Amino acid sequence: MNPFPTAGCYPYIQFANEDIPWLRAKVNEMDAMLARVAASKHVGLLNTNTGMTGHDLCQLPTRQYVTAVLPLSSDPLIAVPFHPTQLGANHQAATIVAALGG
């Protein structure tokens, strides 16, 4: 999941707007590396990025699929930096279940 929007929203997230393209590129590089490793090991890899639009780090916590560096929640059990929120985990699970034909 690429949690970064296509444009920045500083100071809402803790990155300069000019850094967003670089950060998006790094997440895309990581995704590409995971795809290469999966292919080299002959295992499947499901892309759960579909449906991320409108759920990036610039959204309110009630719409985010991934938290920012400094989450907007004080509960560490539900707000771990750069990890899926409950909405994000639900999205990932639904994508996996759908891919499995469920």
C-alpha positions as CSV (number, residue, x, y, z in Angstrom):
1,M,0.0,0.0,0.0
2,N,1.4,3.4,-0.9
3,P,0.3,5.5,1.9
4,F,1.6,8.8,0.4
5,P,-0.8,11.0,-1.5
6,T,0.2,12.3,-5.0
7,A,0.7,15.8,-3.5
8,G,1.8,16.8,0.0
9,C,-0.3,18.1,2.8
10,Y,2.2,19.6,5.3
11,P,1.8,20.2,8.2
12,Y,-0.9,17.6,8.5
13,I,1.8,14.9,7.8
14,Q,5.3,15.4,8.9
15,F,7.0,15.6,5.5
16,A,7.7,18.6,3.3
17,N,5.4,18.6,0.3
18,E,8.4,18.5,-2.0
19,D,9.5,15.2,-0.4
20,I,6.3,13.3,-1.3
21,P,7.3,12.2,-4.8
22,W,10.5,10.8,-3.5
23,L,8.7,9.0,-0.6
24,R,6.1,7.6,-3.1
25,A,9.0,6.4,-5.3
26,K,10.7,4.6,-2.4
27,V,7.5,2.8,-1.5
28,N,7.0,1.8,-5.1
29,E,10.6,0.6,-5.2
30,M,10.0,-1.6,-2.1
31,D,6.8,-3.0,-3.7
32,A,8.8,-3.8,-6.9
33,M,11.5,-5.6,-4.8
34,L,8.9,-7.7,-3.0
35,A,7.3,-8.6,-6.4
36,R,10.8,-9.6,-7.7
37,V,11.5,-11.8,-4.7
38,A,8.1,-13.4,-4.8
39,A,8.5,-14.2,-8.5
40,S,12.0,-15.6,-7.9
41,K,10.6,-17.9,-5.2
42,H,7.5,-18.8,-7.4
43,V,5.0,-17.5,-4.8
44,G,2.1,-15.3,-5.4
45,L,2.0,-11.7,-4.3
46,L,-1.3,-9.9,-4.0
47,N,-1.4,-6.1,-4.7
48,T,-3.7,-4.5,-2.1
49,N,-3.0,-1.0,-3.4
50,T,-6.2,-1.0,-5.4
51,G,-8.8,1.1,-3.6
52,M,-6.2,3.2,-1.7
53,T,-7.4,6.5,-3.4
54,G,-8.9,8.7,-0.7
55,H,-7.4,6.8,2.1
56,D,-3.8,8.2,2.2
57,L,-1.9,9.9,5.0
58,C,-3.5,13.2,4.3
59,Q,-7.0,12.0,5.1
60,L,-8.6,12.2,8.5
61,P,-7.8,9.2,10.8
62,T,-11.3,7.9,10.2
63,R,-10.4,7.5,6.4
64,Q,-6.7,6.6,6.6
65,Y,-5.6,3.1,5.7
66,V,-2.1,3.7,7.0
67,T,-0.9,6.0,9.9
68,A,1.6,8.7,9.5
69,V,4.9,9.1,11.4
70,L,3.1,10.7,14.3
71,P,-0.3,9.1,14.4
72,L,-3.2,11.2,15.3
73,S,-4.4,8.7,17.9
74,S,-2.9,8.5,21.4
75,D,-3.7,4.7,21.6
76,P,-0.6,2.8,20.6
77,L,-2.6,-0.3,20.0
78,I,-4.4,1.3,17.1
79,A,-1.9,3.8,15.9
80,V,1.6,2.4,15.0
81,P,3.6,4.6,12.6
82,F,3.5,3.5,9.0
83,H,1.3,0.5,9.8
84,P,-2.3,-0.2,8.6
85,T,-5.1,1.2,10.6
86,Q,-8.1,-1.0,11.3
87,L,-9.7,0.4,8.1
88,G,-6.5,-0.5,6.2
89,A,-6.3,-4.0,7.7
90,N,-10.0,-4.5,6.8
91,H,-9.3,-3.4,3.2
92,Q,-6.3,-5.8,2.9
93,A,-8.3,-8.7,4.3
94,A,-11.3,-8.0,2.0
95,T,-8.9,-7.9,-1.0
96,I,-7.3,-11.2,0.0
97,V,-10.7,-12.9,0.6
98,A,-12.0,-11.6,-2.8
99,A,-8.8,-12.9,-4.6
100,L,-9.3,-16.3,-3.0
101,G,-12.9,-16.4,-4.4
102,G,-14.6,-15.8,-1.0
